[in-house]
Amino acid sequence: MNKKEAEEKINEFFSKKHEPEEVRKIKKMAMSYQIKLGDKRKKFCKKCYSMNLRVLGIKSNMKRIQCKDCGNIARWRLSN
């Protein structure tokens, strides 16, 4: 598999929800081919790799997201 094929597989992967183990494998593949995930990294929890996220609220250009599985809370800055 070359970098172009890996990039297409990653883009296709994030169109649906998947199990944490599959997310971990795709992230590892992206790192091995040096492909940046960009906004796709916000679709899963950074601790347990679960795709079950919910928005807690938006305040002062900060978006708070909580993982439904592990309870981890992440804050992301909203771009203008």
C-alpha positions in Angstrom: 0.0 0.0 0.0 1.3 3.4 -0.8 0.6 6.8 0.8 -2.2 7.7 -1.6 -4.1 4.5 -1.0 -3.6 4.8 2.8 -5.0 8.4 2.6 -8.1 7.2 0.7 -8.6 4.3 3.2 -8.4 6.8 6.1 -10.9 9.2 4.5 -13.3 6.4 3.8 -12.9 5.0 7.4 -14.1 8.1 9.2 -17.4 8.3 7.3 -18.9 5.8 9.7 -18.7 4.8 13.4 -16.2 2.0 14.3 -14.9 0.1 17.3 -12.0 1.6 19.4 -9.6 -1.1 18.2 -10.2 -0.2 14.6 -9.7 3.5 15.3 -6.4 2.7 17.0 -5.2 0.7 13.9 -6.2 3.5 11.5 -4.4 6.1 13.7 -1.3 3.9 13.7 -1.4 3.5 9.9 -1.7 7.3 9.5 1.3 7.8 11.7 3.3 5.2 9.8 2.6 7.0 6.5 3.0 10.4 8.0 -0.6 11.4 7.1 -2.1 14.2 9.2 -5.6 13.4 10.5 -6.5 17.1 10.9 -10.2 17.5 11.9 -10.7 13.7 11.8 -8.8 13.4 15.2 -11.8 15.2 16.8 -14.1 12.4 15.9 -12.7 10.0 18.6 -11.6 10.1 22.2 -7.8 10.6 22.6 -7.8 8.3 25.7 -10.0 5.3 24.8 -10.4 5.8 21.0 -14.1 5.5 21.2 -16.3 7.4 18.7 -19.1 8.0 21.2 -18.8 11.7 21.9 -21.3 14.3 23.1 -21.1 18.1 23.2 -21.3 19.5 26.7 -21.4 23.1 25.6 -19.9 26.0 23.8 -18.6 29.1 25.6 -16.0 31.7 24.9 -14.9 30.1 21.6 -14.3 26.8 23.4 -16.2 23.6 22.7 -16.4 21.0 25.4 -16.7 17.3 24.4 -17.2 14.4 26.7 -16.6 10.7 25.9 -19.6 8.6 26.7 -17.5 5.5 27.5 -14.6 6.8 29.7 -16.0 10.2 30.7 -12.9 12.1 29.5 -13.6 15.8 28.8 -11.8 17.6 25.9 -11.8 21.3 25.1 -11.4 22.4 21.5 -10.9 26.0 20.4 -13.3 27.1 17.7 -11.8 28.8 14.7 -13.2 32.2 13.6 
